[in-house]
Amino acid sequence: MLFIRIGNHLPLPAVRRAMSTASNATNYPLLASPQIQLHGPVNEMMYAAFKNQLAGVSSDGPLVVSITTLGGDPEMARAMGDSIRLLREYTGRETLFLGKVAVYSAGATFMSAFPADKRFLTRGTRLMIHERIMNSTVQLSGPLNTLAPVLLAKLNEIQDSIRIQDEGFAALVEGSSVTLDELKAKAPSNWYIEAEEARDRGLVLDLI
């Protein structure tokens, strides 16, 4: 294919390639040194590390939290997210999210605690969103009249877990072009989202 250079301007395809490969990091200098850096499984150890780092950060300026995780305990993710939300609501402090390499499962749950326009990903990062998983065995033993409450209790547990899941899904897509129905349709089969698509759909503000 032949391109004709006009003046000092690059051919349009070359401009597009340059734009796609140019570093965007300098536009967001605050993201260079996150005060809180999390990596590994989302569990009690990560929660403890999060709390320790949060206690040691300065009270001035925006708070940047980075995470790399393949997933883990959604309740620990929600607990960390609640700390971020309360910090924002009590102090008015700006909180920024930076996902690196992989933000899977409970990592996406944690990301939902940040407004969509305060979320960033590094280039090449993947998100993965799926439904909550329950592994449980119900044992029925005893008089028939005592069995129905056992089943009802498990059904109530499942229904409440679905409500909690949907609340997190709603927070995750708020402010984006992804609808709750679309997310709920794709989550059962594990929805993997590349960084560029996440940005284009408004799940994050930008990439660095």
Buried (B, 14 or more C-beta within 10 A) or exposed (E): EEEEEEEEEEBEEEEEEEEEEEEEBEEBEBBEEBBBBBEEBBBEEBBEBBBEBBEEBEEEEEBBBBBBBBBBBBBBBBBBBEBBBEBBEEEEBEBBBBBBBBBBBBBBBBBBBBBBEBBBBBBEBBBBBBBBEEEEEEEEEEEEEEEEEBEEEBEEEEEEBEEBBBEBBEBBBBBBEBEEEEBBEBBEEEBEBBBBBBBEBBBBBBBB
